[in-house]
Amino acid sequence: MSSSTFPSNRPRPARPGLARGPGSRTAVPPVRRLRADSLASALLEAARVVLAVRNGRSLPEALQVVFARVTTPQARGAIQDLSYRAMRQRGMADALIRRLTTDRDLDPPLVRELLVVALALLLANAKPRRMKPPAEAEAAPAPPYPAFTVVDQAVEACKATPDLARVAGLVNAVLRNFVRDPNVHRAFAADLDAVAAYNHPVWWIERLRRAWPSAWEEVLRVNDLQPPLTLRVNLTRTHPDEMLARFAEAGITARRIGPCALRLDVPVPVERIPGFADGLVSVQDEAAQRAAPLLDLDDGMRVLDACAAPGGKSGHMLEIAEIELVALDSDDTRLERVRANLRRLGFADDPRLQLVVGDAARPADWWDGRLFDRILADVPCSASGIVRRHPDIRWLRRETDIDSLAATQARICDALWGLLAVGGKFLYVSCSVFPEESQRQAADFAARHADARALPAPGQVLPAAGPEVDHDGLFFALFEKLPA
């Protein structure tokens, strides 16, 4: 649920007389108790999540720690929404904090993250620095809260926290300073700092600029947007038009964007989607839905889905043809997610399905010696093409990770190639936009294997966002195995 549904802890504007200059300290008042369903409480919990990510924990992991003590769906939804907003705007928020404070003000560290979360909300009120041409511009969503409410609730969060109570005046002053002229502050920060302008690390920006000289800014812009909720219709059990009719009855508007793809106009929780629990539809990005059809599956084929979690592509393949499928993943916890997804689709008890824990780069540990007709290698990668869905990745990933991941991808592909029957097809997929994990990886693979013949495939699909096209960034390369 969006944080915009959260009530304020004390829904009135902060009094002008409370403003202080940056660096000031107020007398520590008695600690106040926050309502669990208040914006102030959500701001504070989201700040703890953002601090955990700053210290190296992934966003989903950090959220789970908070969710262990926050039990209401409304509160969880608000904290998640605020945390994701903060990850998408962290570069700009950090630059604004440097402009509006000094280092000595940011003690304890949680105060900086509270400012990041609050500023991410306030930035929704500011005019975007990089605007699309008017003909292509999308209607800007309404700010989730009035600016005065955000300021007031951030101050209330401080007053309710012993470690932050003494900096309530600072938080009030910094946020009110920004609110007085947000566009000036934002433009100033962006002009001085590429990280602020594009909300990505410098090394990430430079790699994209070199790889995609005419598209890098658009990719960065798309990365800061909320992703669409796209569904894959199970064509063995229903039809897209039938599902659109059911959605309309439930008050959900959607459009058909592919053979079995429906995109919701406004994302909703999956438990509200008709047919989801019964396996009639699955959540899967439109770009990812291109993978399974590329394999040209037919009944009776033996197929390997390497690195199968969370199971979206496995489910799609089983919906296309009656195949013998081995779903492989190196982590048994992730493999349980595959099992749960396939159970919802009705395939978990299929005798032709085998779920295996194993390292795709070491087949000797798990392979039974029977060759496969088709292999899907959706390899571990930087996830640089799905940053909209995982906005913490840009801050957690390091530039040195790219070469390391590319080496792992090459080992996996070389190991799996030996498991493919002559005449079989091998599909390499990565959710990356970096050439080392996409075009270059595919070219190097073809150079190492004289018996690999490249077949037509989409190649690099860059992230895109718009009324007609709205999907993640993925790379596809398809090879056929020739006789030696």
Backbone hydrogen bonds, N-H to C=O, Kabsch-Sander energy under -0.5 kcal/mol:
donor,donor_aa,acceptor,acceptor_aa,energy
5,T,2,S,-1.8
6,F,3,S,-2.0
12,R,10,R,-2.6
18,L,15,R,-2.4
19,A,16,P,-1.7
20,R,169,G,-0.6
24,S,21,G,-2.1
26,T,166,R,-1.3
32,R,159,K,-1.4
34,L,32,R,-0.5
38,S,35,R,-1.7
39,L,7,P,-1.3
42,A,38,S,-1.8
43,L,39,L,-2.9
44,L,40,A,-2.1
45,E,41,S,-2.4
46,A,42,A,-2.6
47,A,43,L,-2.0
48,R,44,L,-1.6
49,V,45,E,-1.9
50,V,46,A,-2.7
51,L,47,A,-2.2
52,A,48,R,-1.9
53,V,49,V,-2.0
54,R,50,V,-2.4
55,N,51,L,-1.5
56,G,53,V,-2.0
57,R,52,A,-2.4
62,A,58,S,-2.6
63,L,59,L,-2.5
64,Q,60,P,-2.0
65,V,61,E,-1.5
66,V,62,A,-1.6
67,F,63,L,-3.0
68,A,64,Q,-1.1
69,R,66,V,-1.8
70,V,66,V,-1.3
71,T,69,R,-0.6
76,R,72,T,-2.4
77,G,73,P,-2.7
78,A,74,Q,-2.1
79,I,75,A,-2.5
80,Q,76,R,-2.6
81,D,77,G,-2.3
82,L,78,A,-2.6
83,S,79,I,-2.4
84,Y,80,Q,-2.5
85,R,81,D,-2.3
86,A,82,L,-2.3
87,M,83,S,-2.0
88,R,84,Y,-1.9
89,Q,85,R,-1.4
90,R,87,M,-0.6
93,A,89,Q,-2.8
94,D,90,R,-2.9
95,A,91,G,-1.7
96,L,92,M,-2.5
97,I,93,A,-2.4
98,R,94,D,-2.1
99,R,95,A,-1.8
100,L,96,L,-2.2
101,T,97,I,-1.5
105,D,102,T,-1.7
106,L,102,T,-0.6
106,L,103,D,-1.2
107,D,105,D,-1.6
111,V,108,P,-2.0
112,R,108,P,-0.5
112,R,109,P,-0.8
113,E,109,P,-1.2
114,L,110,L,-2.2
115,L,111,V,-2.1
116,V,112,R,-2.3
117,V,113,E,-2.5
118,A,114,L,-2.4
119,L,115,L,-3.0
120,A,116,V,-2.3
121,L,117,V,-1.3
122,L,118,A,-2.3
123,L,119,L,-2.5
124,A,121,L,-1.2
125,N,122,L,-1.9
126,A,123,L,-0.9
131,M,129,R,-0.7
136,E,133,P,-1.8
137,A,133,P,-1.4
149,T,146,P,-0.6
150,V,146,P,-1.7
151,V,147,A,-2.3
152,D,148,F,-2.5
153,Q,149,T,-2.6
154,A,150,V,-2.2
155,V,151,V,-2.1
156,E,152,D,-2.2
157,A,153,Q,-2.1
158,C,154,A,-1.7
159,K,155,V,-2.3
160,A,156,E,-1.2
161,T,158,C,-2.0
164,L,161,T,-1.4
165,A,161,T,-1.8
167,V,164,L,-1.8
168,A,165,A,-1.2
171,V,167,V,-2.5
172,N,168,A,-2.4
173,A,169,G,-2.5
174,V,170,L,-2.9
175,L,171,V,-2.3
176,R,172,N,-2.3
177,N,173,A,-2.3
178,F,174,V,-2.0
179,V,175,L,-2.6
180,R,176,R,-1.8
181,D,177,N,-0.8
181,D,178,F,-0.8
185,H,181,D,-1.8
186,R,182,P,-2.6
187,A,183,N,-2.7
188,F,184,V,-2.4
189,A,185,H,-2.4
190,A,186,R,-2.6
191,D,187,A,-2.3
192,L,188,F,-1.2
193,D,189,A,-1.4
197,A,193,D,-2.2
198,Y,194,A,-2.3
199,N,195,V,-1.9
205,I,201,P,-2.1
206,E,202,V,-2.6
207,R,203,W,-2.1
208,L,204,W,-2.2
209,R,205,I,-2.5
210,R,206,E,-2.1
211,A,207,R,-2.3
212,W,208,L,-3.1
215,A,212,W,-1.4
216,W,212,W,-2.1
219,V,215,A,-2.2
220,L,216,W,-2.2
221,R,217,E,-2.3
222,V,218,E,-2.6
223,N,219,V,-2.0
224,D,220,L,-0.7
224,D,221,R,-1.1
225,L,222,V,-2.0
230,T,228,P,-0.7
231,L,262,L,-3.6
232,R,282,S,-3.4
233,V,231,L,-0.5
233,V,260,C,-3.4
234,N,280,L,-3.0
235,L,233,V,-1.2
237,R,234,N,-2.0
238,T,234,N,-1.6
243,M,239,H,-2.1
244,L,240,P,-2.4
245,A,241,D,-1.8
246,R,242,E,-1.9
247,F,243,M,-2.7
248,A,244,L,-2.3
249,E,245,A,-1.9
250,A,246,R,-1.3
251,G,248,A,-1.4
252,I,247,F,-3.0
253,T,251,G,-0.5
255,R,263,R,-1.9
257,I,261,A,-2.4
258,G,261,A,-1.0
262,L,231,L,-2.2
263,R,255,R,-2.7
264,L,229,L,-2.5
264,L,262,L,-0.5
265,D,253,T,-2.7
266,V,253,T,-0.6
272,R,269,P,-2.1
273,I,270,V,-1.6
276,F,273,I,-1.9
279,G,276,F,-1.9
280,L,275,G,-2.7
281,V,275,G,-0.8
282,S,232,R,-1.9
284,Q,230,T,-2.0
284,Q,282,S,-0.6
289,Q,285,D,-1.6
290,R,287,A,-1.5
291,A,288,A,-1.5
294,L,290,R,-0.9
294,L,291,A,-1.1
295,L,291,A,-0.6
295,L,292,A,-1.5
296,D,293,P,-1.5
300,G,322,E,-3.0
301,M,298,D,-1.7
303,V,301,M,-0.6
303,V,324,E,-3.1
304,L,374,R,-2.2
305,D,326,V,-2.9
306,A,304,L,-0.8
306,A,376,L,-2.4
308,A,305,D,-0.5
308,A,328,L,-3.5
311,G,308,A,-1.8
315,G,311,G,-2.5
316,H,312,G,-1.9
317,M,313,K,-2.3
318,L,314,S,-2.1
319,E,315,G,-1.6
320,I,316,H,-1.3
321,A,317,M,-1.9
323,I,321,A,-1.5
324,E,301,M,-3.2
325,L,323,I,-0.8
325,L,352,R,-1.5
326,V,303,V,-2.6
327,A,325,L,-0.6
327,A,354,Q,-2.8
328,L,305,D,-2.6
328,L,326,V,-0.7
329,D,356,V,-1.9
335,L,331,D,-2.0
336,E,332,D,-1.3
337,R,333,T,-0.9
338,V,334,R,-1.4
339,R,335,L,-2.4
340,A,336,E,-2.5
341,N,337,R,-2.4
342,L,338,V,-2.6
343,R,339,R,-2.3
344,R,340,A,-2.1
345,L,341,N,-1.4
346,G,342,L,-0.5
346,G,343,R,-1.1
347,F,342,L,-3.2
348,A,342,L,-0.8
350,D,347,F,-2.0
353,L,350,D,-2.1
354,Q,325,L,-2.5
356,V,327,A,-2.7
356,V,354,Q,-0.5
358,G,329,D,-1.9
358,G,356,V,-0.6
360,A,358,G,-0.6
362,R,359,D,-2.1
365,D,362,R,-1.7
366,W,363,P,-2.0
367,W,363,P,-3.4
372,F,419,L,-2.8
373,D,302,R,-2.6
374,R,302,R,-1.5
375,I,425,K,-2.2
376,L,304,L,-2.9
377,A,375,I,-0.6
377,A,427,L,-3.2
378,D,306,A,-1.1
378,D,376,L,-0.7
379,V,377,A,-1.3
379,V,429,V,-1.5
385,G,431,C,-2.5
386,I,383,A,-1.5
386,I,431,C,-0.5
389,R,386,I,-0.7
390,H,386,I,-1.4
393,I,390,H,-1.9
395,W,392,D,-1.0
396,L,392,D,-1.7
397,R,393,I,-2.9
401,D,398,R,-1.8
402,I,399,E,-1.3
403,D,399,E,-0.6
404,S,400,T,-1.3
405,L,401,D,-2.9
406,A,402,I,-2.5
407,A,403,D,-2.0
408,T,404,S,-1.8
409,Q,405,L,-2.6
410,A,406,A,-2.1
411,R,407,A,-2.0
412,I,408,T,-2.3
413,C,409,Q,-2.5
414,D,410,A,-2.4
415,A,411,R,-2.3
416,L,412,I,-2.5
417,W,413,C,-2.0
418,G,414,D,-0.8
419,L,416,L,-2.0
420,L,417,W,-1.4
421,A,372,F,-2.9
423,G,481,K,-2.9
424,G,421,A,-2.4
425,K,373,D,-1.8
426,F,479,F,-3.0
427,L,375,I,-2.9
428,Y,426,F,-0.6
428,Y,477,A,-3.4
429,V,377,A,-2.5
429,V,427,L,-0.5
430,S,475,F,-1.6
432,S,430,S,-0.9
437,E,434,F,-1.9
438,S,435,P,-1.4
440,R,435,P,-1.6
441,Q,435,P,-1.0
442,A,438,S,-2.6
443,A,439,Q,-2.5
444,D,440,R,-2.5
445,F,441,Q,-2.0
446,A,442,A,-2.3
447,A,443,A,-1.9
448,R,444,D,-1.7
449,H,445,F,-1.3
450,A,448,R,-0.6
452,A,449,H,-1.6
453,R,451,D,-0.6
453,R,480,E,-2.7
454,A,452,A,-0.6
455,L,478,L,-3.1
459,G,476,F,-1.0
461,V,459,G,-0.5
461,V,474,L,-3.5
462,L,460,Q,-0.6
464,A,471,H,-2.1
471,H,464,A,-1.8
473,G,385,G,-2.8
474,L,461,V,-1.3
474,L,472,D,-0.6
475,F,430,S,-2.7
476,F,459,G,-1.6
477,A,428,Y,-2.2
478,L,455,L,-0.6
479,F,426,F,-2.6
480,E,453,R,-2.6
481,K,424,G,-2.5
482,L,451,D,-3.4
482,L,480,E,-0.6
